[in-house]
Amino acid sequence: MVTLKIQSGDDIIRAYFSNLGFSEKQLPALTRLIDERFGKVPTDGDELVAFIDAQVLRLAKSVFPHSVLPDEQLLAQFRLMFLLCNGAQKCTDEVLKNHRLPEGLGEQMRRASFETAPGYCFSDMVPQKIESPKPANFFLHLFHRAKKD
């Protein structure tokens, strides 16, 4: 069993962004960004994670504007696509400060995203003739040989 001791809110911020693929070199700038840019950061760990999730959710809604997923699933989809597209290597704290992703990253994330089922499409269905089965004809077709001319 492992016990983790969180010393400050900065540890939570660093852990959150390192899980998104940001390097140790990028983490101090991101920590400052959360501390300075977004005002008073909650001191409770759960509130802090919810605060960061809300900020990342804004980015997710801008990348996937037509998504019908609930917020939790949209956030998970954004995180997955961000990791798969190496978003941490393309992002800087200045870009994230404006709640925008680097040019082309959003489009790359949209192309890489997938749906578990195809989208639905409404169309007209032509009525079809229903033929009842005739068991007697089954044996006739089974044992009947075509006569050669």
Salt bridges, closest charged atoms under 4 A:
GLU24 OE1 - ARG14 NH2 2.81
ASP53 OD1 - ARG79 NH2 2.55
ASP71 OD1 - LYS61 NZ 3.63
GLU94 OE2 - LYS97 NZ 3.68
GLU107 OE1 - ARG110 NH2 3.30
GLU107 OE2 - ARG111 NE 3.86
